[in-house]
């Protein structure tokens, strides 16, 4: 069934097919027809960041930016769902077209630009959802917020989503918001994380519940950069690292239609780069901070490779688009 749906959707413009596909998932769940497109949920419990995950395979942020489809997505068998990236104020994102499939490479290029309806709307959608599993909420800054004021945006989002999240992800690595990736290094990173950790402590006291804080990093880092950010994460007591976001490198797809489009490249071409970052990061973190591995997981063996490199959990996005819900079960089975 998914294969048939995919063939039909891939004939449409990419962003149109995305919206129709998400609505289809929601309808399948509403009418109890999820079994037609997804195998039975695989159980393989694991505890990470103090949270019990029913299985180690989650949905990466970006697919459900406004948390409108949580229940339908959870019914497909994911061990956890991450929604967002959400910003304090609504923003339309970059002009269309801004999402491109590269099927020959099993890849996607996007320059969406944190298009979302704003954090208040996301919270309303989360409150409506019946899902009671592990929910990550990915937060970012508005495009028009200067880099030196970015922490204000993250703090606004963090305070508003804290009561509703199982964990919160700080997105510092999208290539589609000008200046965002500069926050990953040096004093800007230390300053940002120290303020977020202080707010986390205050919120934990207020809500009588500790919500872990993870940071999502880019794959386009030299080994020295990875060592540097790992040291800051350890120093600041970050609870988790998500490695990695999309890449700006184009060597693997430059020859293909849309291969030179601006934005972040995801899918099969980023697999090795992402895994290398995980392996290097794990060498510096030494098990003190768990890693969530994401990037180029197109089959169960790719998921197992991320775990072998040092990840404790994995997330899917582009592989899910190309392989469908079967990839969730295949990944759970392949992970030791």
N, C-alpha and C positions, 0 to 999 in steps of 0.2 A: 504493500500500500504506500509506504513512504517513497519508494522508488518511482512509482507512478506520479505521486504528488510533486516530487522533485522535478521530474521531466517537464511537467506542466508549468511549474513556477519558474523554472530556469528560462522559459521562453519570454518572460515578462521583464521589464526593467528591474534592476536589482532591488532598489528600495521598495518598489511596489510589491515585488514577490515577498520581501521580508514581512511587510505588514499583513499581506494575505496569509502567509504561512503562520504567523503568530495568531491570527484570528482563527485559523483552522485548528490549531492546537487547543485554543480555548474552547471552541465548539465541540471538539472531540471529547474533551474532559466533561463539558457540561452535559453531553448526551451519553456519557459512560461508554465511549467508543475508543478510548485510548489504547486498548489492547490491540486494535487494528493496525496501529502504527508503532507500537513499542512493546518489547518483551516485558515479562514480569520483572518487577524491581529486584535487583540483586542485593543481598544483605552481606556486608563484610564490615562490621563495626570497627571504628578506630577512634581513639581520643587524641585530639590535637588542640593546642591553645586552651586546654581545660574544657573543651566541648566534645561531646560524644556525637560523631558523625555516623549515620547508619551504613554508609559506604564511602570510600575515599574519592569518588568521582563527582565533581560539581560542575555547575554552569558558570562560565566566566561572565564578568560584567560586560555590558554593551549590547547584549541581545534584548534585554528587557529594561530599558533605561528608566522608564517611569513606573515600574513595578505593576504593570497592568495585567500580566499574564502569569503570575506566580503559581497559582493553583494548577493550571494546565501544564506548565513546565515541570513542576514537581511530580506530577503523575507519570512522567515519562521515565522515571527511575533514578533521577539525580540524587546523590547523597546530600547535596546542599545546593542552594541557589544564591547567586550574587546579583543584585540589581544595581542600577545606576550605569554610568556615572551621573550623579545629581549635583546641581549647583544651587546656591541660595536663591537666585532669581531665575525665572524661565528664560531660555534663550533658544533661537531658532537653529543655531549651528551654521555651518558653512553653506553656500549656495549649492543647489543640485545642478548636475549629477555629482555625487560625492561618495558613492559606494559602487565598487566594480568587482565582478567575478572574473577570475582567471582560471577557468576549469582545467586547462592543459596542465597547470602547475598545482591544481587543487589549492588555490590561494584566493585571498580577498584583499583588496586595497580599499581603505576607507579614510576619508577626511571629514567625518561627520561634524566634529567640533563641539562635542558635549551638547548636542541638541537634547533638550529635556524641558519638562513643564515646571521645573522648580521643586525645591525640597518639600514645600507644603503639600503639593499635589502628590508627590511620592508617598509621603506619610499617610495621606488619606487612602491611597490604594493599598498600602500594606495593612492598614487597619481593616479594610474590607475583605482581605484574603482570608481563607480558612486554613491555610498552610500553618502547621505548627512545628515544622522542622527547622533545620539550621538555615538562617537567612543572613547573608552578608550584604551590607549596604556600602556602596562605593561612592566616595565623595570627592568633589573637585572644586575648582574656582571658576567664576565667570570670566569670560574672555576679556571684558573691559575692566577687570580688577587688576591694578598694577601688581607686579611681582612682589613689591615690598609690603603690600597689603594682603597678600594671598592668605596668610594665616587667619585673617578675619573671616574669609569665606569658609575655610575649613572648620573653624570653630562654630560658625553659625550652623552649618550642616550637621556637625557632630552632635551639638546640643539637641537639635531637633529629631535626629534619628536614633539617638542613644537608647531610648526606652523600647525601640522596636527591632533592634538589630541583635543577632547572635554575635557578630563581630563587625567591625567597621574597617573599610579599606581606604587608605589615603592614596589617591591616584596622583602621582607626580611624574608620570612617564608617557602620557599621550603626546604624540608628535603634532597634534592638530590644534593645540592651544599655544599661541606664541609665548615663549619664555618659560613654559611650565617645566620643561626638563632641567632647566637651570637650578630648580629648587632641590634637585637630587644630590647636590654636592656641597661640601664645605660648610661655612657658617650659615648660609640660608637653610640648609637641611637641619643643622643642629638647633637653630632658633625655632624653626617650624615644629620639629618633633618635641622639643622641650615644652613648648606651650600646649601642644596637643596632649602630652602626657600629664601635664598639670591639670588640664580640663578633665581628662579621663578620671583622675583621682577624685576630683570634686563631684563628678557625675556618678561615680561608683558609690560614693558616700550618700549622695542624694537619693539614688534609686535603689540602694542596698543590693546592687548587682554589678559585677565587674564585666564589662564588655571589652574583649581583646581588640587591640589596634594593630592592623597590618599595613604594610606599605607596598605598593606595586611599583616595580622598577622596570627600566627599559632593557632590551637585549643589547643595545649598542654601547656597551661599556668595555673599556680596556680592563685588564686584570688589576691594574693599580686602582682604577676607579671602584671596582668591586670590593677590593680590600678596604678602601676608604669608607664606603657606605656601610660595609659590614661592621666596621669599628664604631661608627656612629650609632647603628642600630643596637649594638651591644651596650654601648655607653648609656643610651637613652631608655633601654628596657623595652624596646618594641616587641610585640607579642608574636608577630609573624611577618613573613616576606612573601610577596607574590611575584614570581619570576617566570615569565616576563610578559611585558606588553608587546605591541607590534614593533616592527623594525622599519627604519627608513632606508635600509640597504635594498638595492634593486638588482644585484648581479644575476640572480637566478631567474628573473622574469623580464629583464630589460627587452628581450627580443620578442615578447608576446604583446598582443593587443592589450592596451591599457597598462602595460608593464611600467610605463614611465609616468603614470599618474601620481600626483602628489598625495601624501598621506601615509598611513601606517600599513605595512604589509603583514598579513597573518596567513596561517595555513602551513602546508608542508614545507615551503622554503625557509621558515623560521625555526623549524624543529631542532636542527643541530646547534644553531646559535643559542637558542633558549636553554637547551640541555647543558651546553658548555658553561653558561652563566650559573645555572643551578649547581653544577659540580664545583665551580670555583667558589661560589658563595658558601656552599656547605663546608668547604675546607676551612674557611675563616670563621664561620659561626660555630662549628664543632658541636652541633646538636643542641646548642643553647637557645636557638630561635628556630622554630619550624619553618619550612619552606613549602609553599603551594606552587606546584609546577604547572605552567601553562605555556603553550606555544607549539603548534604543529603536531598535535596528537591526532593522527588520522586512523589509527588502528590500536588494538589492545596492546600490542608490543611496544608502541610508542609511549603509552601510559606507563608501562612497566619500566621502560628505560628512564623516565623522569624520576621514578621512585628509586631506582638503582643509583641515579646520580646524586640523590640526597633529598628529594622531596618527600613530604609526608602525605600530601594530598595532591590531586591534580584537578585541573579545570579544562573544559572543552568550550570551543566556540566554532571556529571555521570547520574543524573536523565534523562537528555535529551537523553543520549545514550540508556538507558533502556526503556523509555516511549515514546520517539520521540517528534515531534513538538506539539502534542496535549497537552503536559505538559505546554507549554508556555501559551496557551489560558486558560487552567484549572487554572493555577496559577494567571493569571490576574483576572479572574472571582472571585477567592476565596479571593483575597486581598481586604479588605474593602475600 
